[in-house]
Amino acid sequence: MKIWVRYAEDERASLRDLEDMRIRTPDGRQLPLSELVSYRVERGIRAIGHLDGKREVRVEADLANSAQSATDATSLVARDVMVPLLARHPGISYSFEGQGEQSRKVGASAARIMPITLIVMFSLIVITLRSFWQMLMVLLCIPLGFIGVAWGHWIHDVQISLFSFFGAIALIGVMVNDSLVLVTTFNANLKERMSFNDALRTAALSRLRPILLTSLTTVAGLLPITLNKSFQAQFLIPMAVTVAYGLAIATFVTLIVLPTLLAGLNEIRRLRWWAWYAEWPTSEQDEPAVKELPYENLEDTRA
């Protein structure tokens, strides 16, 4: 049972009434509160928050240094603040929300969606190139582009964040597009009866200017964001660094490493032919584009 002892409502309607409130001293005198104590007026609790049906106390903070990782900051708080607090008050529990929670949600969503997306994307590449092994060569080039992502974050002293992940998705799309352009041109050259080496060299040289110019203009367009020091741009810098530096490396990967992989794949095909038929084929003989020519000529004849 609770017993409330209060002044009359008209005697507690303002702060002035509080100051004039009479306090009885041990000697029987009654003095106003303002003469006995020093106090200040502050805003109290405006609302009691709840999370999952439980009362919560929310503590919000921003990183003073944008170069610091939010993951490292939350780990530090969990180790140095929450462990001693839980030792004194074992009945409480805590959770980290905000950027960390959003990162976990995006990571969980990506774990479900990304495999399906990659399967669909590379299935389309196989259908376009009509070669599983050429698609695999394109796939092998993608991890090399992330070398530039690591360098960019290290040079700018930027932590890998959720926006870096978004930039990596865009980077994969650009790398696959550039690689498709080169491999498609290479297959077209083979269908024009070029030798393997000439077809590969011509494809790399003919695609050099458009791929290089596209990459340079994209990197130049992202430089103002990567070099921006304003607070508003700090969230976009990881994404811009990921795309800019990843694309810079991916350009050379597409123009140098991919043709090398295609040449190595051709030697493996020739070795397989020799092991099966006991004779060395020409470099063009076992290429998918060359094998398609009789069927394409047959379709042209029927048309």
N, C-alpha and C positions, 0 to 999 in steps of 0.2 A: 504494500500500500504506500502511495506517495502523498506527502503533505506539502502543499505549496503555501509559502508565506510571502505575500506581496503587498506593496503599497496600493492604495486606491488608484484606479486607472487614470484619473485626472492628475495624479501626483507623479506619474512615470511616463508622461507623454512626450518629453523632450530631454535633450542632454542637459539643459539648464536645471531640470529637476534632479538629475543625477548629481550635479555639482552641489546642490543645496541639501542633499540628503544628510540628515543628522546622524552622527555616530556617537553613541554613548561611551565615554571613557570610564576607566575604573574608578575615578574620583566622583563620578556622577554627572560630569558636565556633558553637554551635547554640542559637538562641533561639526561644521559642514565638511563633507568629504574633500572638497577642494583644498582645505587647510591641512589635511592630514596626509594626503598622498599626492604623488605626481603620476600622472597617467597620460596616455596619448590615444587618440582615436584611430583605429585601423579597420580595414575591411575584413569581415569574418568570412566563414565558409558560406558561400552562396548556394551550394547544392551538394548533395551527397551522390557521388557517382557509383555505378554498379557495372560489373562485367561478368557475364554468365551467371547472373543472379547473386553475385557476391559483392559486398562493398569493396570499393577500390580507392586507392590513393594514387593519383597519376602524377608522375614526375617527368617533365619535359625538358629537353636540353638540345642545343645545337652544337656541332663541332666547331671550336674556335679556329682550328686549323683544317682547311679543306683537304690537305694532303694526307690527313690521318684517316685510317679506315674505321668506319662505324662498327665493323665486326670486332676490331681490336679494342675499341672503346667499351663496347658492351661486355667483352670478356674481362676487361679490367674491372668494371663495376661489379660483375658477378663474383669475381674472386676477392676483391679488396673491400667491397661494401656489403654485398648481400650475404656472404658466408658468415661474417661476424654478427650481422643482424638476425639471421635465422638461428644462430646459436643462442641469442638472447630471447628471441620470440619464435619458438618453433611452430606456432600455430598459423603463421602467415605464409603466403606463397607469392611468387612474383613471375612476371613474364615480360619479355622485351617486345614492344610493338614498333610502330613507325617504320623506318627504312629497313630494319632487319626483318620485320614481319613481312613487309612487301616483297623483299628479296626471296624469302622462303616460299611465299605464295607463287611468285613468278617461276621460281625454280621447280616447284612441284607441277605447275601447269606445263612448263617446258618439257619436263620429263615424260609427260603424257602425250604432248602434241608433236614435239620435235621429231621423234622417230617416224611417225606417220608422214610428216611433212618431207623428211629426207627421203623416205621410200618413194613417195609420189614424185619428188623432184628428179631423183636419179632414174626412176622408171621412164620418165619423159625423156631424159637424156639418152637412155638406151634405145628408145623408140626413134629418137631423132637421128642418132649416129648409127643405129642398127649394129651396135657392137658393145657387148658387155665389157670387154677388156679396154676399149677406148674410154668408156665411162669410168672404169676403175682408175685409169691414168689421170683423168680429171679430178677424181676424188682424192688421189694421193697428193695433189698439189695444194689442196685446201689447208692442211695443217701447216705447210710451209709459210703461208700468208700470215699466220698468227705469230710468227717470229717478229714481224713488224709491230704487232699489237703490244708485245712485251717490251720491245725497245721504246716505243712511244710513251708508254706509261712510266718507264724508268727515266727517260729524258725529261719529261715534264713533271716528274715526281707526283703522279696522279695514281690514286688507288683504284684498283679494278672494282667496279660497282655494277649496279643493275643496268645503268645506261651503257656500260661497256658491253654487256651481253646483247643489248639491242643493236649496238653498232656492229658486233660480230655477225649477227644475222644478216644485216645489210651487206657486210663485206663478203660473206659466202655467196650471196646472189650476184655481186659484181664479178667475183672470181669465176664463177661458173659461166656467166655470160661471155666473158673474154675468152675463156677456154673453148667454149662451144664455137665461137667465131673462128678461132684458129683451126680447130680440128675439122670443122665443116669445110673450110677452104682447102685444107689438105686432102680430104676425101674427094672434093670436086676436081682437084688437080690430077689425082690418080685416075679418075674417070675420063680425063682428057688425054690419057695415054702417056702422061709424064712418068719418068723414072721415079723411084721412091725418094732418092736423095733430092732430086730437083723439085718434086712436089712438096717435100717438107721445107726445103729452103725457100721456095717461092711463097709458100703459105706464111712462113714466119716474117719474111721481108714485106710482103704485101699488107700484112696486118700490123706491122710495126708502128706505122704512123697513126692509124686510128686508135689503137689501144693505148699508145703512149700519150697522145694528145688528150684522150678522154680521161686518163688517169691524172695527168698533170693539171688539167683544169679543175677536176674534182678536188685534188689536194690543195690547190691554190684557193679554191672557194671555201675550204674548211679552215684554212690558216687563221683568219680573223677570230674564229671561235676558240681554236687551240691556244692562241696567244692572249686571249681576253682575260683580264684580271678582275673584272667586276663580279660582285656576288651573284648576280642573276645568271651569269654564264657558267658558274661552277658546276651546275648539274649536267650541262650539255658537253662540257669539255671531255669527259671520259669517252663519250660516244664519238665525238669528232676526232679524238686522238686514235681511237680504234680504227675508224674508217680510213683516215688520212695515212697513217703509217702502215697499216695493213695493206692498203691499196698500193702504196709505194713499193713494198716488197712483192706483192702479188703480181705487179706488172712484169717484173723481171722473172718471176717464177713462170708466168705464162709464156713469155717470149724465149726463155732459155731452158728452164727445167722441163716444161711440157714437151717440146720437141725432142729433148734427150730421152725422156721416158717413152715416147712413141718409137724412137729408133731402137731402144732396148727391147721394147715389146715386139718389134719386127724381127729382131735376132732370135728371140724366144720362139716365135712362130716358125721361123726357118729351121731351128733346131728340132722342134716338134715334128715338122714335115720330114726332116732327114731321119729321125728315129722311127717314123711310121712307114715311109716309102723307100728308105735307104738311098735317097738322092737329095742333093741340095737344090732347093727351088730358087728362083729369082726373088729379089726383095719385094717385088710387087705381087707375086703369084698368090700368096696366101692372105693378102689384105682384104678386109670385108668389102671395101668399095669396089675393088677389081672383080670380086666374086659376084657382085650384083649386076655387073655390066651385061652378061648374057640375058638375064631376066628383063632388064630395062629395054634392051634392044628388041626382045621378043614382044614386049608390050607396045613399043613404037611400031613394029611391023604390023601387029594386029590393028592398031589404030589407023 
